[in-house]
Each structure stands twice: as structure tokens, then as C-alpha cells.
Amino acid sequence: MPWSVVNDGDGMPRIILTEPSGSSAEVLLYGGQVVSWKNDRREELLFLSSKAVLKPPKAIRGGIPICFPQFGNLGSLEQHGFARNRLWAMDSCASPLPPPKNQSTIDLILKSQEEDIKTWPRSFELRLRVILSPGKLTLIPRVRNTDNKQFTFTLGMRNYLSVSDISEVRVEGLETLDYFDNLIKRERFTEQADAITFDGEVDRVYLSTPGKIAIIDHEKKRTLVLRKEGLPDAALWNPWDKKAKALPDFGDEDYQVMLCLDSAAVENPITLKPSEEWMGRQELSTVLSSYFSGQLDPRQVLAGK
């Protein structure tokens, strides 16, 4: 299906996906990372930091990095694991996934490497299918245990999303849920708000979340919907002004136009026996939001109306 490989000579081969309605996506082999997703009006839907470092061995601040075999700092490995810092390859054997039909699709694979086995002595295959279709971007990660003993991991897809103004954004679908607050030593709380809005730094992992979460962007009159399977948790992150200035690969004002809403398996790590495979799925889509008495109706948004 429509895709091409571009190599600008910087050692960062990228795959460009396109589809007939006019949307596009860009995927780097470094990190297996989607770094751009544009709609049919050529509007960028993902956030990429103005100070992002686009060369190894740095992780790329933006897009959709794959956090494996560890999400966050919940373990002994580097923050968010090592998969986002490795060079992936095209996967010529994507079975048992069905072949794509009328979609722009690319399959990538990362296998355990000698340098990783020193810190995480496990043998694995991590596969990722990226699917671009009109109004949607779908990612399907799969992990296969190719070791002779079982292993356990956590995983997340960190979705850096572009928003018009973080102070005008609300997130629906996480009400009444428990969450870990990473700003308060991972203390556990229950969400009390009817909708989540932002006026300061947020770093939370919501637990046992629904399969559908909506980000309502009032200024753009657009709602971005995250649907997910096999990834029960959801992380929210925005560094706000002080933390943004302290991060070397993050622009001082970038926090105003981004929000991370991540699909993750964190609270209950995934265990695979030899030869077993785990599969997750997330779908990002956008819908136009209409105003009613100056407000968006989140019930209609979450019902898909």
C-alpha cells in the first residue's frame, strides 16, 4: 500500500505513509516511532518538541514513542525502557495479523540485541504495525517471548498530542477512576472531577480505564478520541512551565500546545511464557466538535456522536 522510504543521509531512515483522502504519517526506523500524523487538511495532530534531538542515542521528544520493556521509571531500566532508543527493521513476516486491505500500512520489528541483554537478559521480538486510514491512525504492538523462560514487562505508547491551548483542553472518560500521582511519590488517589482540565503540571497513571477516552479541544472545535485494547491503563502528562524549562529537549513554551495521553499496561505487568505472544491495539481518530450554549457535550463525544 502507499508508502515510501526516505533517507536524508542523517542515518534516520523514515517511512512516509499516505492515503487517498490526503492524510499522512511519518515513521522513523529509529525507535519505531511515529513522529508525524497529518489530517486531510495537512494539519499536524502530533506534537514534536521544538528542541527534539533527532539522532541516536537520544530518545525523541514527541510523536509516539514505544515504551518497552518498562514504562516510566517503574523498574531498574532507563526511563521508559530501551525500545525507543534502538534501530528497528522492516518486518517481512507480520503473521498472524491479517494482510492490510485498502489501508496504508507498515510493519516493523525489534529483536533483543546484545547490548540490551546485559541489562535485561531476555530474548524477545517486539513487532509494531502502523495503519493509516482516513481520519485514523492505528498502532498494533505485539511482544513474543523467544526465550526459554518466562518474563514480565510493562509497556506503553506515549502519545504526544498537539493541542491549541492546554488551558482550554478537557479530557473525558477518566472520571471516578483511581490513579497514581507521580508528583506525590506515586500516591494513589480517586479522580473527583467531572472532566480533567489543566492549570499546572500533571503526571498521572489512571488505572483500569475504559476503552475510549476523549480529548476535547475547544479552540480547534475538535475532539481527539483514543480507543485501546489490551492496554488497561492511561497516563496523562504535561510538564507545565517550570519543568519545561528544566528539560533540555523541550521548548520553554512547548507545554502550552501539547498533552500526553498514553495507552499503557502498568499496574499489572504482562507475563509471557516461552513462545507466548501478547498483542495490544490503539486507535487515534478525530471528530469535529460542535458547540451547544458555548460548551461541548462530552456525553455525545464519548458516545461517538
C-alpha positions as CSV (number, residue, x, y, z in Angstrom):
1,M,0.0,0.0,0.0
2,P,1.1,3.6,-0.4
3,W,4.3,4.2,1.5
4,S,7.9,5.2,0.7
5,V,11.2,5.2,2.5
6,V,13.2,8.4,2.6
7,N,16.8,8.6,3.7
8,D,18.2,12.1,4.1
9,G,21.6,10.8,4.8
10,D,21.3,11.6,8.5
11,G,21.2,7.9,9.4
12,M,17.5,8.2,10.3
13,P,15.5,6.4,7.6
14,R,11.8,7.3,7.6
15,I,8.8,5.8,6.2
16,I,6.1,8.1,4.7
17,L,2.5,6.7,4.7
18,T,-0.2,8.3,2.6
19,E,-3.8,7.5,1.8
20,P,-6.2,8.8,-0.9
21,S,-8.1,11.3,1.3
22,G,-4.9,13.3,1.8
23,S,-3.7,12.4,5.4
24,S,-0.2,11.2,6.0
25,A,2.1,9.7,8.7
26,E,5.8,9.6,9.1
27,V,7.5,6.7,11.0
28,L,11.2,6.5,11.9
29,L,13.1,3.2,11.9
30,Y,14.9,4.7,14.9
31,G,12.7,3.8,17.9
32,G,9.9,2.5,15.5
33,Q,8.5,5.9,16.3
34,V,5.6,7.7,14.6
35,V,6.8,11.4,14.5
36,S,4.0,12.9,12.3
37,W,0.3,12.4,11.6
38,K,-1.4,15.0,9.4
39,N,-5.1,15.0,8.6
40,D,-6.6,15.6,5.1
41,R,-6.2,19.4,5.6
42,R,-2.5,18.9,6.3
43,E,-2.9,19.9,10.0
44,E,-0.3,18.2,12.3
45,L,-2.1,16.2,15.0
46,L,1.0,15.0,16.9
47,F,3.4,17.2,18.9
48,L,7.2,17.3,18.3
49,S,9.2,19.4,20.7
50,S,10.9,22.4,19.1
51,K,14.1,21.2,20.8
52,A,13.7,17.5,19.9
53,V,17.0,15.7,19.3
54,L,16.6,13.6,16.1
55,K,19.7,11.5,16.3
56,P,20.8,8.5,18.3
57,P,21.3,7.7,21.1
58,K,18.8,10.3,22.4
59,A,15.1,9.5,22.7
60,I,12.9,11.7,20.5
61,R,10.7,14.1,22.5
62,G,7.4,13.9,20.6
63,G,5.3,11.7,18.3
64,I,4.5,8.2,19.6
65,P,7.5,6.5,21.3
66,I,7.1,2.8,22.3
67,C,8.0,2.3,25.9
68,F,9.3,-1.2,26.4
69,P,10.1,-3.3,28.4
70,Q,9.5,-0.7,31.1
71,F,7.0,2.2,31.3
72,G,8.3,5.2,33.2
73,N,10.7,4.5,36.0
74,L,8.8,1.5,37.3
75,G,11.8,-0.8,37.3
76,S,15.6,-1.0,37.1
77,L,16.0,0.1,33.5
78,E,16.3,3.5,32.0
79,Q,13.2,5.7,31.8
80,H,10.6,4.1,29.5
81,G,12.9,1.2,28.6
82,F,15.2,0.9,25.6
83,A,12.9,0.2,22.6
84,R,12.6,3.9,21.8
85,N,16.4,4.2,21.5
86,R,17.1,1.3,19.1
87,L,17.1,1.0,15.3
88,W,14.1,-1.2,14.2
89,A,13.8,-3.1,11.0
90,M,11.1,-3.6,8.4
91,D,9.1,-6.8,9.3
92,S,8.7,-9.1,6.3
93,C,6.8,-11.7,8.4
94,A,3.9,-9.9,10.1
95,S,1.7,-13.0,10.6
96,P,-0.6,-13.8,12.3
97,L,-2.1,-10.4,11.5
98,P,-4.4,-10.3,8.5
99,P,-3.0,-8.6,5.4
100,P,-4.0,-4.9,5.1
101,K,-6.8,-4.0,2.8
102,N,-7.3,-0.5,1.4
103,Q,-5.1,1.0,4.0
104,S,-1.5,2.3,4.2
105,T,0.3,0.0,6.5
106,I,3.9,-0.7,7.6
107,D,5.2,-3.5,9.8
108,L,8.3,-3.0,12.0
109,I,10.2,-5.4,14.3
110,L,12.8,-5.0,17.1
111,K,14.6,-8.1,18.3
112,S,16.6,-8.4,21.5
113,Q,20.2,-7.2,21.0
114,E,23.4,-8.0,22.8
115,E,23.6,-4.6,24.4
116,D,20.1,-4.9,25.9
117,I,20.6,-8.5,27.2
118,K,23.3,-7.0,29.5
119,T,20.7,-5.0,31.4
120,W,17.5,-7.1,30.6
121,P,18.6,-10.7,30.0
122,R,15.6,-11.8,27.9
123,S,15.1,-12.8,24.3
124,F,12.1,-11.2,22.6
125,E,10.6,-10.0,19.4
126,L,8.6,-6.7,19.5
127,R,6.5,-6.0,16.5
128,L,4.6,-2.9,15.5
129,R,2.0,-2.4,12.8
130,V,1.2,1.2,11.9
131,I,-2.0,1.7,9.9
132,L,-3.1,5.0,8.3
133,S,-6.7,5.3,7.2
134,P,-9.0,8.3,6.6
135,G,-9.2,10.1,9.9
136,K,-7.5,7.4,11.9
137,L,-4.0,6.2,13.0
138,T,-3.8,2.7,14.4
139,L,-0.9,1.1,16.2
140,I,-0.8,-2.6,17.0
141,P,2.2,-3.7,19.2
142,R,3.0,-7.4,19.8
143,V,5.5,-9.0,22.1
144,R,6.7,-12.6,21.6
145,N,8.8,-14.4,24.2
146,T,11.6,-16.2,22.2
147,D,13.4,-17.1,25.5
148,N,13.5,-20.4,27.2
149,K,12.0,-18.9,30.4
150,Q,9.1,-16.6,31.1
151,F,9.5,-12.9,31.5
152,T,7.5,-9.9,32.7
153,F,7.3,-6.4,31.2
154,T,5.3,-3.2,31.2
155,L,4.6,-1.3,28.0
156,G,3.1,2.0,26.9
157,M,2.6,4.0,23.8
158,R,3.3,7.6,24.7
159,N,1.0,9.8,22.6
160,Y,2.4,13.3,22.3
161,L,-0.7,15.1,21.0
162,S,-0.9,18.6,19.5
163,V,-3.5,20.9,21.1
164,S,-4.3,24.6,20.6
165,D,-4.0,25.7,24.2
166,I,-3.6,23.3,27.1
167,S,-5.6,25.6,29.4
168,E,-8.6,25.2,27.0
169,V,-8.5,21.4,26.8
170,R,-10.6,18.9,28.8
171,V,-10.3,15.1,29.0
172,E,-13.4,13.0,29.3
173,G,-13.6,9.3,30.3
174,L,-11.3,9.1,33.3
175,E,-13.9,10.3,35.9
176,T,-14.2,8.4,39.2
177,L,-11.1,6.3,38.4
178,D,-8.1,5.6,40.6
179,Y,-4.7,7.0,39.6
180,F,-1.1,7.1,40.7
181,D,0.2,10.6,41.1
182,N,3.9,10.6,40.1
183,L,4.3,14.1,41.6
184,I,3.4,12.8,45.0
185,K,5.6,9.6,45.2
186,R,3.1,7.6,43.2
187,E,0.4,8.0,45.9
188,R,-3.0,6.6,44.9
189,F,-6.0,8.9,44.5
190,T,-9.5,8.7,43.1
191,E,-10.4,11.3,40.4
192,Q,-13.1,13.6,41.7
193,A,-13.5,16.0,38.7
194,D,-16.3,15.6,36.1
195,A,-13.6,16.3,33.5
196,I,-9.9,16.8,33.7
197,T,-8.6,20.3,32.9
198,F,-5.1,21.7,33.2
199,D,-3.7,24.6,35.2
200,G,-0.4,23.1,36.3
201,E,2.0,20.2,35.9
202,V,0.3,16.8,35.6
203,D,2.0,13.3,35.8
204,R,-0.6,10.6,36.5
205,V,-1.3,7.0,35.6
206,Y,-5.0,6.2,35.6
207,L,-5.9,2.6,36.3
208,S,-8.4,0.2,34.6
209,T,-9.5,2.9,32.2
210,P,-12.3,2.5,29.6
211,G,-11.5,1.5,26.0
212,K,-12.4,5.0,24.9
213,I,-11.1,8.4,26.1
214,A,-11.8,11.8,24.5
215,I,-9.6,15.0,24.4
216,I,-11.9,17.9,23.7
217,D,-10.0,20.9,22.2
218,H,-12.4,23.9,22.5
219,E,-10.3,26.3,20.4
220,K,-10.0,24.0,17.4
221,K,-13.5,22.7,17.9
222,R,-12.0,19.2,17.5
223,T,-12.1,16.1,19.6
224,L,-9.4,13.5,19.5
225,V,-10.6,10.1,20.5
226,L,-8.3,7.3,21.9
227,R,-9.6,3.8,21.6
228,K,-7.5,0.9,23.0
229,E,-7.4,-2.8,23.7
230,G,-5.1,-4.8,25.9
231,L,-3.7,-1.6,27.4
232,P,-5.9,-1.1,30.5
233,D,-4.1,2.0,31.9
234,A,-3.7,5.5,30.7
235,A,-1.1,8.1,31.6
236,L,-1.5,11.9,31.4
237,W,1.5,14.2,31.3
238,N,2.2,17.9,30.8
239,P,5.3,19.4,32.4
240,W,4.0,23.0,32.6
241,D,6.3,25.9,32.7
242,K,9.0,25.2,35.3
243,K,9.6,21.6,34.3
244,A,9.5,22.6,30.6
245,K,12.4,25.0,31.2
246,A,14.4,22.3,33.0
247,L,14.1,19.7,30.2
248,P,17.0,20.2,27.7
249,D,15.0,18.8,24.7
250,F,11.8,20.7,25.5
251,G,11.0,24.2,24.4
252,D,10.2,26.7,27.2
253,E,6.7,27.3,25.8
254,D,6.0,23.9,24.2
255,Y,3.9,22.8,27.2
256,Q,1.1,25.2,26.1
257,V,0.4,23.2,22.9
258,M,0.8,19.6,23.9
259,L,-0.6,16.8,26.0
260,C,0.5,13.2,26.5
261,L,-2.3,10.7,26.8
262,D,-0.7,7.3,26.8
263,S,-2.1,3.8,26.3
264,A,-0.3,1.5,28.8
265,A,-0.1,-1.7,30.8
266,V,1.4,-0.6,34.1
267,E,-0.4,-1.6,37.2
268,N,-0.4,-5.3,36.3
269,P,2.7,-6.2,34.3
270,I,2.3,-8.7,31.5
271,T,3.9,-12.1,31.9
272,L,4.7,-14.3,28.9
273,K,5.8,-17.9,28.9
274,P,8.2,-19.2,26.2
275,S,6.7,-18.9,22.7
276,E,3.7,-16.9,24.0
277,E,2.7,-13.6,22.4
278,W,0.8,-10.6,23.7
279,M,-1.0,-8.1,21.5
280,G,-2.4,-4.6,22.2
281,R,-4.0,-2.0,20.0
282,Q,-4.7,1.7,20.0
283,E,-6.6,3.9,17.5
284,L,-6.4,7.6,17.4
285,S,-9.2,9.4,15.5
286,T,-10.5,12.9,15.2
287,V,-14.1,14.2,15.1
288,L,-15.4,17.7,14.7
289,S,-16.9,19.0,18.0
290,S,-19.9,21.3,17.8
291,Y,-20.8,23.9,20.4
292,F,-24.0,24.0,22.3
293,S,-24.6,27.0,24.6
294,G,-20.9,27.7,24.3
295,Q,-19.9,24.2,25.6
296,L,-19.1,20.8,24.2
297,D,-21.3,18.0,25.3
298,P,-18.8,15.2,26.4
299,R,-21.6,12.6,26.6
300,Q,-22.2,12.9,22.9
301,V,-18.4,12.9,22.2
302,L,-17.9,9.7,24.2
303,A,-20.9,8.1,22.5
304,G,-19.4,8.8,19.2
305,K,-22.0,11.4,18.1
